Amino acid sequence: MSSTLSLDFQYTASLEKIWSALTDSSKLAKWVMENDFKPVVGHRFQFRMQPTNGWNGIIDCEVLIVDAPNRLSYTWASLGQENTVTWTLQDLGDGKVNLHLEQSGITNDQALQGAKYGWTNMCGQLEKLLEQ
Amino acid sequence: MSENNQLRDVFDAIADPTRRRLIRLLAESEEMPLHELTAHFQMGRTAVSKHLTILKEAGLVLDRKVGRETRFRLNASPLREIQDWVAFYSKFWSTNMLRLNRLLEEEDE
């Protein structure tokens, strides 16, 4: 049973450039959130945004994989959910790159088991149910 | 996460494949009694009944008595919470990807 949010995006840019956008803290801040990311396995960092009602705006992370310029992975913990974000870059040729995002809930915490299933690609099926 | 008066988290309720299958079965029919539902599983009525109770606690299943029989039907609205949750992250990343695209373009200039 998949428990992963899986998305693909294509960009016209070099692998290195996209890698840099994923791993350079100041660039990362421009398209994700303020952070103290470092591309070092084991580095703990936070993404921070404006706190909202019921959320302190902080996402706690730890770098798991740094395999330049192809693969980057870190944990992503917030609001009691523990996920793993994994980026996979693939050169499609013609200057195009496919950027694949997987966000999986790999936590072994029983209490979060339900949340894990929220990440499954059940959206289509649920939508059908909701329309009924 | 849940703001409804549900006894049970809807994410918990759908975490089990049997319960997801029950939801599916009920989605495909108006109403079904326990024995008809049980016929779809390799488990006894008691086991299916326990799963139905969990779905009821999450507000996903409603039941009513018709004579001596209890009939079950789906109430899909709590699933909205799951859809919203998945949609939030889906939207979150899609928005950020557009920003990444802009960043990559800016760097070229």
gemmi code that builds the backbone of each chain (N, CA, C; Angstrom):
import gemmi

chains = {
    "A": [
        ("MET", (0.852, -1.199, 0.000), (0.000, 0.000, 0.000), (0.877, 1.235, 0.000)),
        ("SER", (0.749, 1.997, -1.031), (1.533, 3.222, -1.132), (1.055, 4.241, -0.106)),
        ("SER", (1.981, 4.944, 0.465), (1.586, 5.999, 1.392), (2.393, 7.247, 1.065)),
        ("THR", (2.385, 7.573, -0.204), (3.290, 8.601, -0.689), (2.590, 9.576, -1.606)),
        ("LEU", (2.852, 10.854, -1.363), (2.427, 11.875, -2.319), (3.514, 11.934, -3.377)),
        ("SER", (3.116, 11.766, -4.618), (4.095, 11.651, -5.693), (3.754, 12.645, -6.795)),
        ("LEU", (4.689, 13.541, -7.077), (4.427, 14.567, -8.082), (5.637, 14.726, -8.998)),
        ("ASP", (5.373, 15.018, -10.266), (6.456, 15.250, -11.231), (6.337, 16.632, -11.849)),
        ("PHE", (7.483, 17.261, -12.023), (7.514, 18.579, -12.634), (8.655, 18.615, -13.644)),
        ("GLN", (8.429, 19.269, -14.776), (9.494, 19.384, -15.767), (9.984, 20.826, -15.853)),
        ("TYR", (11.279, 20.957, -15.925), (11.875, 22.284, -16.047), (12.872, 22.302, -17.184)),
        ("THR", (12.978, 23.462, -17.805), (14.010, 23.655, -18.804), (15.174, 24.322, -18.098)),
        ("ALA", (16.068, 23.510, -17.602), (17.224, 23.999, -16.854), (18.179, 22.821, -16.667)),
        ("SER", (19.401, 23.140, -16.286), (20.364, 22.062, -16.085), (20.121, 21.369, -14.749)),
        ("LEU", (20.574, 20.139, -14.671), (20.492, 19.394, -13.408), (21.134, 20.190, -12.274)),
        ("GLU", (22.303, 20.735, -12.570), (23.077, 21.435, -11.539), (22.326, 22.647, -11.001)),
        ("LYS", (21.662, 23.323, -11.924), (20.950, 24.528, -11.514), (19.759, 24.188, -10.604)),
        ("ILE", (19.049, 23.150, -10.963), (17.914, 22.738, -10.132), (18.433, 22.195, -8.802)),
        ("TRP", (19.528, 21.462, -8.885), (20.138, 20.949, -7.649), (20.476, 22.101, -6.719)),
        ("SER", (21.028, 23.141, -7.282), (21.388, 24.311, -6.487), (20.154, 24.961, -5.849)),
        ("ALA", (19.054, 25.015, -6.606), (17.816, 25.590, -6.059), (17.265, 24.743, -4.912)),
        ("LEU", (17.574, 23.446, -4.970), (17.092, 22.529, -3.933), (17.971, 22.545, -2.690)),
        ("THR", (19.236, 22.941, -2.867), (20.196, 22.740, -1.773), (20.856, 24.018, -1.259)),
        ("ASP", (20.683, 25.117, -1.981), (21.241, 26.388, -1.513), (20.186, 27.070, -0.640)),
        ("SER", (20.538, 27.265, 0.618), (19.569, 27.763, 1.589), (18.869, 29.045, 1.139)),
        ("SER", (19.619, 29.984, 0.580), (18.994, 31.258, 0.202), (18.067, 31.081, -1.002)),
        ("LYS", (18.445, 30.177, -1.906), (17.552, 29.912, -3.045), (16.309, 29.155, -2.589)),
        ("LEU", (16.530, 28.214, -1.704), (15.434, 27.422, -1.141), (14.393, 28.335, -0.474)),
        ("ALA", (14.917, 29.373, 0.178), (14.026, 30.314, 0.866), (13.125, 31.042, -0.123)),
        ("LYS", (13.623, 31.173, -1.353), (12.852, 31.926, -2.348), (11.666, 31.144, -2.894)),
        ("TRP", (11.747, 29.832, -2.791), (10.616, 29.084, -3.370), (9.964, 28.093, -2.408)),
        ("VAL", (10.605, 27.834, -1.270), (9.904, 27.006, -0.281), (9.607, 27.869, 0.946)),
        ("MET", (10.583, 27.980, 1.824), (10.411, 28.785, 3.048), (11.784, 29.162, 3.562)),
        ("GLU", (11.784, 30.101, 4.497), (13.010, 30.417, 5.231), (13.525, 29.140, 5.887)),
        ("ASN", (14.829, 28.982, 5.938), (15.374, 27.713, 6.411), (16.834, 27.860, 6.794)),
        ("ASP", (17.349, 26.847, 7.474), (18.789, 26.786, 7.739), (19.336, 25.465, 7.206)),
        ("PHE", (18.901, 25.153, 6.009), (19.304, 23.918, 5.341), (20.796, 23.915, 4.999)),
        ("LYS", (21.406, 22.751, 5.116), (22.757, 22.529, 4.586), (22.769, 21.151, 3.941)),
        ("PRO", (23.377, 21.029, 2.766), (23.374, 19.725, 2.093), (24.365, 18.756, 2.733)),
        ("VAL", (24.127, 18.444, 3.991), (25.012, 17.563, 4.742), (24.153, 16.508, 5.439)),
        ("VAL", (24.438, 15.266, 5.138), (23.652, 14.182, 5.742), (23.728, 14.279, 7.267)),
        ("GLY", (22.586, 14.208, 7.902), (22.529, 14.281, 9.367), (22.266, 15.688, 9.886)),
        ("HIS", (22.388, 16.687, 8.997), (22.138, 18.064, 9.423), (20.655, 18.255, 9.758)),
        ("ARG", (20.411, 18.810, 10.935), (19.040, 19.109, 11.331), (18.752, 20.566, 11.045)),
        ("PHE", (17.615, 20.797, 10.454), (17.275, 22.175, 10.100), (15.770, 22.371, 10.194)),
        ("GLN", (15.376, 23.628, 10.005), (13.947, 23.942, 10.065), (13.544, 24.768, 8.854)),
        ("PHE", (12.355, 24.501, 8.378), (11.674, 25.443, 7.492), (10.741, 26.247, 8.391)),
        ("ARG", (10.735, 27.548, 8.172), (9.889, 28.385, 9.023), (9.044, 29.327, 8.181)),
        ("MET", (7.805, 29.414, 8.557), (6.952, 30.431, 7.953), (6.097, 31.071, 9.041)),
        ("GLN", (5.320, 32.071, 8.635), (4.466, 32.769, 9.594), (3.598, 31.753, 10.344)),
        ("PRO", (3.631, 31.810, 11.673), (2.729, 30.921, 12.409), (1.273, 31.225, 12.043)),
        ("THR", (0.487, 30.187, 11.962), (-0.931, 30.383, 11.713), (-1.692, 29.840, 12.911)),
        ("ASN", (-2.953, 30.071, 12.893), (-3.803, 29.575, 13.959), (-3.656, 28.063, 14.079)),
        ("GLY", (-3.154, 27.607, 15.215), (-3.017, 26.174, 15.419), (-1.737, 25.573, 14.850)),
        ("TRP", (-0.859, 26.410, 14.322), (0.401, 25.886, 13.795), (1.513, 26.887, 14.062)),
        ("ASN", (2.627, 26.415, 14.615), (3.722, 27.324, 14.933), (4.549, 27.722, 13.703)),
        ("GLY", (4.196, 27.170, 12.547), (4.871, 27.556, 11.307), (6.239, 26.924, 11.121)),
        ("ILE", (6.547, 25.947, 11.962), (7.874, 25.336, 11.896), (7.792, 23.894, 11.399)),
        ("ILE", (8.672, 23.569, 10.476), (8.799, 22.190, 10.024), (10.209, 21.723, 10.372)),
        ("ASP", (10.292, 20.712, 11.201), (11.590, 20.171, 11.615), (12.056, 19.108, 10.626)),
        ("CYS", (13.319, 19.243, 10.233), (13.825, 18.345, 9.202), (15.217, 17.842, 9.549)),
        ("GLU", (15.555, 16.730, 8.924), (16.911, 16.209, 9.027), (17.307, 15.645, 7.666)),
        ("VAL", (18.493, 16.021, 7.221), (18.940, 15.580, 5.901), (19.280, 14.088, 5.937)),
        ("LEU", (18.707, 13.339, 4.979), (18.921, 11.892, 4.938), (19.846, 11.471, 3.797)),
        ("ILE", (19.625, 12.052, 2.635), (20.407, 11.660, 1.457), (20.841, 12.919, 0.702)),
        ("VAL", (22.125, 12.978, 0.376), (22.625, 14.038, -0.507), (23.443, 13.350, -1.587)),
        ("ASP", (22.845, 13.187, -2.745), (23.499, 12.492, -3.844), (23.450, 13.413, -5.067)),
        ("ALA", (24.359, 14.402, -5.034), (24.348, 15.449, -6.065), (24.697, 14.879, -7.438)),
        ("PRO", (24.050, 15.356, -8.494), (22.870, 16.234, -8.514), (21.598, 15.451, -8.787)),
        ("ASN", (21.481, 14.272, -8.202), (20.365, 13.406, -8.565), (19.318, 13.181, -7.485)),
        ("ARG", (19.767, 13.144, -6.242), (18.816, 12.729, -5.227), (19.082, 13.448, -3.908)),
        ("LEU", (17.988, 13.917, -3.335), (18.066, 14.610, -2.053), (16.872, 14.181, -1.216)),
        ("SER", (17.114, 13.913, 0.035), (16.016, 13.467, 0.879), (16.172, 14.026, 2.289)),
        ("TYR", (15.061, 14.440, 2.862), (15.081, 14.867, 4.255), (13.747, 14.563, 4.931)),
        ("THR", (13.807, 14.478, 6.240), (12.554, 14.281, 6.972), (11.809, 15.608, 7.026)),
        ("TRP", (10.555, 15.527, 7.356), (9.667, 16.691, 7.286), (8.611, 16.491, 8.378)),
        ("ALA", (8.859, 17.076, 9.523), (7.979, 16.820, 10.660), (7.298, 18.098, 11.117)),
        ("SER", (5.987, 18.049, 11.158), (5.218, 19.200, 11.608), (3.817, 18.737, 11.973)),
        ("LEU", (3.216, 19.431, 12.891), (1.843, 19.116, 13.285), (1.662, 17.644, 13.629)),
        ("GLY", (2.678, 17.078, 14.265), (2.568, 15.688, 14.669), (2.720, 14.687, 13.544)),
        ("GLN", (3.001, 15.182, 12.339), (3.220, 14.255, 11.233), (4.708, 14.170, 10.923)),
        ("GLU", (5.128, 12.976, 10.663), (6.526, 12.750, 10.344), (6.592, 12.176, 8.933)),
        ("ASN", (7.078, 12.966, 8.021), (7.147, 12.525, 6.630), (8.585, 12.546, 6.151)),
        ("THR", (8.783, 11.977, 4.989), (10.077, 12.086, 4.326), (9.862, 12.680, 2.942)),
        ("VAL", (10.612, 13.719, 2.660), (10.558, 14.345, 1.343), (11.771, 13.880, 0.547)),
        ("THR", (11.519, 13.360, -0.638), (12.624, 12.908, -1.484), (12.501, 13.524, -2.870)),
        ("TRP", (13.573, 14.156, -3.293), (13.638, 14.777, -4.621), (14.508, 13.916, -5.518)),
        ("THR", (14.015, 13.608, -6.703), (14.825, 12.862, -7.660), (14.854, 13.643, -8.968)),
        ("LEU", (16.064, 13.947, -9.428), (16.230, 14.701, -10.665), (16.629, 13.751, -11.778)),
        ("GLN", (16.004, 13.966, -12.920), (16.324, 13.110, -14.058), (16.480, 13.959, -15.304)),
        ("ASP", (17.637, 13.817, -15.961), (17.900, 14.565, -17.189), (17.111, 13.929, -18.328)),
        ("LEU", (16.226, 14.714, -18.939), (15.397, 14.188, -20.026), (16.016, 14.479, -21.386)),
        ("GLY", (17.170, 15.129, -21.399), (17.770, 15.558, -22.655), (17.118, 16.837, -23.150)),
        ("ASP", (17.662, 17.424, -24.218), (17.130, 18.683, -24.757), (17.041, 19.771, -23.691)),
        ("GLY", (17.907, 19.717, -22.704), (17.927, 20.750, -21.671), (16.770, 20.666, -20.689)),
        ("LYS", (16.054, 19.544, -20.754), (14.918, 19.408, -19.831), (15.240, 18.438, -18.701)),
        ("VAL", (14.667, 18.770, -17.556), (14.881, 17.940, -16.374), (13.536, 17.604, -15.737)),
        ("ASN", (13.368, 16.355, -15.373), (12.180, 15.977, -14.609), (12.535, 15.986, -13.119)),
        ("LEU", (11.725, 16.712, -12.387), (11.915, 16.765, -10.940), (10.773, 15.997, -10.292)),
        ("HIS", (11.148, 14.937, -9.626), (10.143, 14.082, -9.004), (10.145, 14.314, -7.494)),
        ("LEU", (8.970, 14.534, -6.959), (8.826, 14.731, -5.514), (8.059, 13.563, -4.906)),
        ("GLU", (8.620, 13.025, -3.870), (7.864, 12.055, -3.089), (7.836, 12.520, -1.652)),
        ("GLN", (6.659, 12.579, -1.103), (6.559, 12.874, 0.318), (5.853, 11.702, 0.970)),
        ("SER", (6.600, 10.967, 1.734), (6.039, 9.756, 2.310), (5.978, 9.870, 3.825)),
        ("GLY", (4.991, 9.218, 4.385), (4.873, 9.187, 5.837), (5.435, 7.869, 6.323)),
        ("ILE", (6.713, 7.858, 6.642), (7.342, 6.596, 6.991), (7.429, 6.408, 8.497)),
        ("THR", (6.779, 7.268, 9.236), (6.862, 7.185, 10.686), (6.372, 5.842, 11.205)),
        ("ASN", (7.035, 5.351, 12.227), (6.598, 4.085, 12.807), (5.666, 4.319, 13.994)),
        ("ASP", (5.325, 5.553, 14.210), (4.424, 5.878, 15.309), (3.005, 5.435, 14.953)),
        ("GLN", (2.513, 4.502, 15.747), (1.189, 3.951, 15.480), (0.120, 5.037, 15.374)),
        ("ALA", (0.253, 6.008, 16.242), (-0.766, 7.052, 16.297), (-0.869, 7.819, 14.979)),
        ("LEU", (0.194, 7.775, 14.195), (0.201, 8.532, 12.948), (-0.130, 7.669, 11.736)),
        ("GLN", (-0.508, 6.434, 12.036), (-0.774, 5.516, 10.938), (-1.857, 6.052, 10.002)),
        ("GLY", (-2.839, 6.631, 10.615), (-3.909, 7.184, 9.800), (-3.415, 8.267, 8.869)),
        ("ALA", (-2.590, 9.144, 9.415), (-2.054, 10.242, 8.618), (-1.258, 9.705, 7.440)),
        ("LYS", (-0.554, 8.631, 7.681), (0.247, 8.011, 6.633), (-0.608, 7.693, 5.406)),
        ("TYR", (-1.796, 7.202, 5.686), (-2.651, 6.813, 4.572), (-3.224, 7.991, 3.808)),
        ("GLY", (-3.191, 9.142, 4.485), (-3.640, 10.336, 3.785), (-2.771, 10.656, 2.591)),
        ("TRP", (-1.555, 10.153, 2.617), (-0.624, 10.450, 1.522), (-0.814, 9.540, 0.331)),
        ("THR", (-1.621, 8.539, 0.475), (-1.778, 7.613, -0.643), (-2.431, 8.333, -1.817)),
        ("ASN", (-2.258, 7.754, -2.924), (-2.830, 8.384, -4.119), (-4.287, 7.988, -4.290)),
        ("MET", (-5.020, 8.150, -3.198), (-6.425, 7.759, -3.228), (-7.326, 8.900, -3.660)),
        ("CYS", (-6.701, 9.997, -3.972), (-7.481, 11.205, -4.256), (-8.595, 10.975, -5.276)),
        ("GLY", (-8.214, 10.379, -6.394), (-9.200, 10.162, -7.446), (-10.364, 9.329, -6.951)),
        ("GLN", (-10.015, 8.283, -6.250), (-11.037, 7.390, -5.737), (-11.939, 8.105, -4.728)),
        ("LEU", (-11.310, 8.897, -3.879), (-12.081, 9.633, -2.879), (-12.988, 10.658, -3.533)),
        ("GLU", (-12.447, 11.296, -4.543), (-13.245, 12.306, -5.235), (-14.526, 11.689, -5.785)),
        ("LYS", (-14.359, 10.506, -6.360), (-15.519, 9.801, -6.898), (-16.538, 9.537, -5.793)),
        ("LEU", (-16.020, 9.114, -4.649), (-16.902, 8.839, -3.522), (-17.636, 10.095, -3.072)),
        ("LEU", (-16.900, 11.186, -3.053), (-17.471, 12.428, -2.538), (-18.544, 12.988, -3.456)),
        ("GLU", (-18.426, 12.654, -4.715), (-19.402, 13.161, -5.672), (-20.751, 12.458, -5.546)),
        ("GLN", (-20.712, 11.319, -4.897), (-21.957, 10.535, -4.828), (-22.959, 11.130, -3.852)),
    ],
    "B": [
        ("MET", (-6.700, 17.264, 14.424), (-6.997, 17.632, 13.045), (-8.505, 17.682, 12.822)),
        ("SER", (-9.196, 16.722, 13.403), (-10.636, 16.653, 13.208), (-11.364, 17.661, 14.099)),
        ("GLU", (-12.307, 18.351, 13.489), (-13.093, 19.279, 14.290), (-14.513, 18.772, 14.461)),
        ("ASN", (-14.780, 17.637, 13.869), (-16.120, 17.068, 14.010), (-16.225, 16.364, 15.358)),
        ("ASN", (-17.424, 16.000, 15.682), (-17.635, 15.300, 16.946), (-17.495, 13.800, 16.756)),
        ("GLN", (-16.579, 13.414, 15.933), (-16.387, 11.997, 15.688), (-15.636, 11.368, 16.857)),
        ("LEU", (-16.010, 10.130, 17.126), (-15.319, 9.398, 18.184), (-13.951, 8.952, 17.712)),
        ("ARG", (-13.809, 8.884, 16.396), (-12.597, 8.302, 15.854), (-12.106, 9.124, 14.664)),
        ("ASP", (-10.804, 9.216, 14.561), (-10.171, 9.922, 13.451), (-10.455, 9.183, 12.139)),
        ("VAL", (-10.875, 9.929, 11.152), (-11.221, 9.311, 9.869), (-9.997, 8.664, 9.213)),
        ("PHE", (-8.815, 9.231, 9.466), (-7.580, 8.636, 8.926), (-7.348, 7.251, 9.527)),
        ("ASP", (-7.654, 7.138, 10.779), (-7.545, 5.859, 11.465), (-8.534, 4.859, 10.862)),
        ("ALA", (-9.733, 5.353, 10.600), (-10.786, 4.479, 10.080), (-10.427, 3.894, 8.716)),
        ("ILE", (-9.772, 4.667, 7.875), (-9.463, 4.145, 6.531), (-8.079, 3.497, 6.460)),
        ("ALA", (-7.427, 3.380, 7.608), (-6.080, 2.810, 7.618), (-6.083, 1.295, 7.399)),
        ("ASP", (-7.231, 0.694, 7.415), (-7.323, -0.755, 7.284), (-7.940, -1.141, 5.932)),
        ("PRO", (-7.322, -2.100, 5.218), (-7.826, -2.452, 3.879), (-9.244, -3.007, 3.890)),
        ("THR", (-9.601, -3.752, 4.925), (-10.973, -4.267, 4.995), (-11.965, -3.109, 5.069)),
        ("ARG", (-11.610, -2.119, 5.853), (-12.535, -0.977, 6.004), (-12.597, -0.152, 4.721)),
        ("ARG", (-11.488, -0.053, 4.032), (-11.527, 0.657, 2.744), (-12.418, -0.095, 1.761)),
        ("ARG", (-12.345, -1.421, 1.827), (-13.176, -2.234, 0.945), (-14.656, -2.095, 1.317)),
        ("LEU", (-14.931, -2.030, 2.594), (-16.316, -1.813, 3.039), (-16.847, -0.479, 2.516)),
        ("ILE", (-16.000, 0.536, 2.593), (-16.396, 1.853, 2.080), (-16.725, 1.749, 0.602)),
        ("ARG", (-15.858, 1.036, -0.097), (-16.052, 0.850, -1.537), (-17.385, 0.141, -1.826)),
        ("LEU", (-17.622, -0.935, -1.104), (-18.851, -1.711, -1.302), (-20.090, -0.865, -1.029)),
        ("LEU", (-20.014, -0.107, 0.055), (-21.168, 0.722, 0.417), (-21.336, 1.887, -0.556)),
        ("ALA", (-20.211, 2.321, -1.137), (-20.294, 3.412, -2.111), (-21.022, 2.957, -3.367)),
        ("GLU", (-20.919, 1.653, -3.627), (-21.512, 1.120, -4.856), (-22.964, 0.686, -4.677)),
        ("SER", (-23.446, 0.716, -3.452), (-24.846, 0.349, -3.245), (-25.494, 1.332, -2.280)),
        ("GLU", (-26.774, 1.381, -2.327), (-27.512, 2.290, -1.450), (-27.351, 1.901, 0.015)),
        ("GLU", (-27.663, 0.653, 0.259), (-27.730, 0.145, 1.625), (-27.454, -1.341, 1.593)),
        ("MET", (-26.728, -1.829, 2.589), (-26.476, -3.267, 2.624), (-26.552, -3.786, 4.052)),
        ("PRO", (-27.189, -4.961, 4.213), (-27.189, -5.587, 5.536), (-25.869, -6.316, 5.776)),
        ("LEU", (-25.620, -6.644, 7.009), (-24.353, -7.260, 7.406), (-24.045, -8.546, 6.626)),
        ("HIS", (-25.052, -9.402, 6.461), (-24.758, -10.693, 5.803), (-24.314, -10.513, 4.355)),
        ("GLU", (-24.881, -9.498, 3.685), (-24.453, -9.242, 2.299), (-23.029, -8.715, 2.253)),
        ("LEU", (-22.713, -7.853, 3.193), (-21.352, -7.319, 3.263), (-20.351, -8.431, 3.593)),
        ("THR", (-20.749, -9.263, 4.537), (-19.856, -10.346, 4.973), (-19.504, -11.287, 3.825)),
        ("ALA", (-20.454, -11.480, 2.907), (-20.241, -12.378, 1.770), (-19.034, -11.977, 0.920)),
        ("HIS", (-18.623, -10.711, 1.034), (-17.490, -10.226, 0.236), (-16.137, -10.462, 0.902)),
        ("PHE", (-16.165, -10.985, 2.115), (-14.905, -11.123, 2.862), (-14.686, -12.555, 3.318)),
        ("GLN", (-13.428, -12.867, 3.505), (-13.103, -14.184, 4.065), (-12.960, -14.054, 5.570)),
        ("MET", (-13.989, -13.550, 6.168), (-14.001, -13.447, 7.634), (-15.452, -13.483, 8.092)),
        ("GLY", (-15.632, -13.719, 9.362), (-16.977, -13.884, 9.881), (-17.721, -12.580, 10.067)),
        ("ARG", (-19.014, -12.720, 10.363), (-19.854, -11.549, 10.582), (-19.355, -10.676, 11.729)),
        ("THR", (-18.891, -11.339, 12.771), (-18.446, -10.575, 13.942), (-17.285, -9.655, 13.568)),
        ("ALA", (-16.355, -10.202, 12.797), (-15.196, -9.409, 12.392), (-15.628, -8.237, 11.511)),
        ("VAL", (-16.506, -8.504, 10.555), (-16.984, -7.433, 9.672), (-17.740, -6.395, 10.499)),
        ("SER", (-18.521, -6.883, 11.430), (-19.291, -5.992, 12.293), (-18.380, -5.049, 13.085)),
        ("LYS", (-17.238, -5.577, 13.550), (-16.288, -4.744, 14.291), (-15.723, -3.629, 13.409)),
        ("HIS", (-15.426, -3.995, 12.174), (-14.931, -2.983, 11.235), (-15.999, -1.919, 10.962)),
        ("LEU", (-17.236, -2.371, 10.845), (-18.336, -1.422, 10.616), (-18.491, -0.465, 11.802)),
        ("THR", (-18.282, -0.996, 12.996), (-18.372, -0.151, 14.192), (-17.325, 0.964, 14.145)),
        ("ILE", (-16.118, 0.593, 13.730), (-15.049, 1.593, 13.633), (-15.408, 2.659, 12.588)),
        ("LEU", (-15.963, 2.208, 11.478), (-16.392, 3.161, 10.448), (-17.522, 4.055, 10.966)),
        ("LYS", (-18.392, 3.461, 11.768), (-19.489, 4.238, 12.368), (-18.945, 5.314, 13.308)),
        ("GLU", (-17.939, 4.923, 14.090), (-17.344, 5.863, 15.038), (-16.690, 7.051, 14.325)),
        ("ALA", (-16.246, 6.809, 13.124), (-15.636, 7.888, 12.347), (-16.684, 8.658, 11.544)),
        ("GLY", (-17.928, 8.255, 11.680), (-19.014, 8.942, 10.978), (-19.129, 8.546, 9.513)),
        ("LEU", (-18.379, 7.518, 9.103), (-18.368, 7.126, 7.692), (-19.520, 6.196, 7.323)),
        ("VAL", (-20.073, 5.550, 8.330), (-21.162, 4.604, 8.080), (-22.341, 4.925, 8.996)),
        ("LEU", (-23.516, 4.900, 8.417), (-24.751, 5.074, 9.181), (-25.527, 3.767, 9.123)),
        ("ASP", (-26.267, 3.478, 10.159), (-27.078, 2.257, 10.106), (-28.501, 2.526, 10.558)),
        ("ARG", (-29.385, 1.672, 10.108), (-30.776, 1.764, 10.556), (-31.365, 0.359, 10.582)),
        ("LYS", (-32.318, 0.220, 11.479), (-32.988, -1.065, 11.645), (-34.151, -1.146, 10.683)),
        ("VAL", (-34.235, -2.273, 9.962), (-35.401, -2.557, 9.143), (-35.875, -3.938, 9.561)),
        ("GLY", (-36.896, -3.966, 10.348), (-37.326, -5.234, 10.928), (-36.238, -5.764, 11.840)),
        ("ARG", (-35.818, -6.989, 11.601), (-34.779, -7.581, 12.443), (-33.382, -7.317, 11.882)),
        ("GLU", (-33.377, -6.651, 10.744), (-32.113, -6.482, 10.036), (-31.560, -5.064, 10.232)),
        ("THR", (-30.252, -4.983, 10.358), (-29.613, -3.666, 10.372), (-28.987, -3.426, 9.007)),
        ("ARG", (-29.316, -2.308, 8.428), (-28.737, -1.982, 7.120), (-27.753, -0.837, 7.252)),
        ("PHE", (-26.687, -0.949, 6.482), (-25.611, 0.037, 6.562), (-25.522, 0.831, 5.267)),
        ("ARG", (-25.205, 2.112, 5.457), (-24.927, 2.888, 4.248), (-23.781, 3.863, 4.503)),
        ("LEU", (-23.223, 4.340, 3.406), (-22.043, 5.192, 3.488), (-22.424, 6.646, 3.734)),
        ("ASN", (-21.668, 7.287, 4.592), (-21.740, 8.742, 4.712), (-20.338, 9.261, 4.382)),
        ("ALA", (-20.167, 9.681, 3.136), (-18.807, 9.961, 2.639), (-18.225, 11.284, 3.134)),
        ("SER", (-19.058, 12.134, 3.722), (-18.581, 13.497, 4.002), (-17.319, 13.583, 4.885)),
        ("PRO", (-17.134, 12.686, 5.877), (-15.876, 12.794, 6.642), (-14.615, 12.591, 5.790)),
        ("LEU", (-14.777, 11.948, 4.626), (-13.620, 11.745, 3.743), (-13.087, 13.067, 3.210)),
        ("ARG", (-13.938, 14.070, 3.277), (-13.529, 15.399, 2.827), (-12.255, 15.854, 3.549)),
        ("GLU", (-12.175, 15.474, 4.813), (-11.011, 15.869, 5.607), (-9.719, 15.322, 4.999)),
        ("ILE", (-9.802, 14.088, 4.515), (-8.624, 13.470, 3.901), (-8.312, 14.148, 2.576)),
        ("GLN", (-9.359, 14.386, 1.827), (-9.155, 15.042, 0.542), (-8.527, 16.428, 0.734)),
        ("ASP", (-9.058, 17.158, 1.709), (-8.522, 18.493, 1.983), (-7.050, 18.423, 2.363)),
        ("TRP", (-6.741, 17.413, 3.159), (-5.375, 17.276, 3.651), (-4.395, 16.978, 2.514)),
        ("VAL", (-4.782, 16.017, 1.673), (-3.936, 15.681, 0.525), (-3.865, 16.879, -0.417)),
        ("ALA", (-5.026, 17.517, -0.621), (-5.075, 18.649, -1.540), (-4.195, 19.790, -1.060)),
        ("PHE", (-4.135, 19.980, 0.268), (-3.301, 21.047, 0.815), (-1.851, 20.860, 0.391)),
        ("TYR", (-1.323, 19.641, 0.595), (0.083, 19.410, 0.265), (0.328, 19.432, -1.230)),
        ("SER", (-0.652, 18.927, -1.946), (-0.547, 18.932, -3.386), (-0.465, 20.378, -3.884)),
        ("LYS", (-1.325, 21.225, -3.327), (-1.356, 22.637, -3.712), (-0.100, 23.349, -3.223)),
        ("PHE", (0.297, 23.023, -1.995), (1.495, 23.621, -1.417), (2.685, 23.425, -2.346)),
        ("TRP", (2.880, 22.181, -2.778), (4.055, 21.914, -3.616), (3.889, 22.462, -5.024)),
        ("SER", (2.679, 22.410, -5.540), (2.477, 22.949, -6.882), (2.796, 24.433, -6.912)),
        ("THR", (2.356, 25.145, -5.874), (2.650, 26.579, -5.778), (4.154, 26.802, -5.689)),
        ("ASN", (4.797, 25.989, -4.865), (6.241, 26.148, -4.705), (7.000, 25.806, -5.975)),
        ("MET", (6.476, 24.869, -6.740), (7.136, 24.510, -8.002), (7.082, 25.654, -8.993)),
        ("LEU", (5.968, 26.385, -8.983), (5.866, 27.555, -9.856), (6.905, 28.594, -9.449)),
        ("ARG", (7.079, 28.735, -8.126), (8.090, 29.664, -7.623), (9.493, 29.216, -8.022)),
        ("LEU", (9.711, 27.918, -7.972), (11.024, 27.395, -8.382), (11.276, 27.724, -9.847)),
        ("ASN", (10.238, 27.547, -10.646), (10.352, 27.854, -12.069), (10.759, 29.310, -12.287)),
        ("ARG", (10.124, 30.196, -11.537), (10.457, 31.626, -11.641), (11.904, 31.870, -11.224)),
        ("LEU", (12.306, 31.206, -10.155), (13.674, 31.363, -9.661), (14.682, 30.927, -10.724)),
        ("LEU", (14.397, 29.796, -11.372), (15.305, 29.280, -12.402), (15.375, 30.249, -13.582)),
        ("GLU", (14.244, 30.840, -13.916), (14.212, 31.806, -15.024), (14.973, 33.071, -14.662)),
        ("GLU", (14.768, 33.530, -13.434), (15.464, 34.749, -12.982), (16.976, 34.595, -13.075)),
        ("GLU", (17.435, 33.405, -12.717), (18.884, 33.179, -12.703), (19.484, 33.244, -14.094)),
        ("ASP", (18.649, 32.958, -15.087), (19.137, 32.992, -16.463), (19.355, 34.417, -16.950)),
        ("GLU", (18.615, 35.351, -16.323), (18.668, 36.733, -16.800), (19.969, 37.426, -16.410)),
    ],
}
model = gemmi.Model(1)
for chain_id, residues in chains.items():
    chain = gemmi.Chain(chain_id)
    for i, (resn, *xyz) in enumerate(residues, 1):
        res = gemmi.Residue()
        res.name, res.seqid = resn, gemmi.SeqId(i, " ")
        for name, pos in zip(("N", "CA", "C"), xyz):
            atom = gemmi.Atom()
            atom.name, atom.element = name, gemmi.Element(name[0])
            atom.pos, atom.b_iso = gemmi.Position(*pos), 0.0
            res.add_atom(atom)
        chain.add_residue(res)
    model.add_chain(chain)
structure = gemmi.Structure()
structure.add_model(model)
structure.setup_entities()
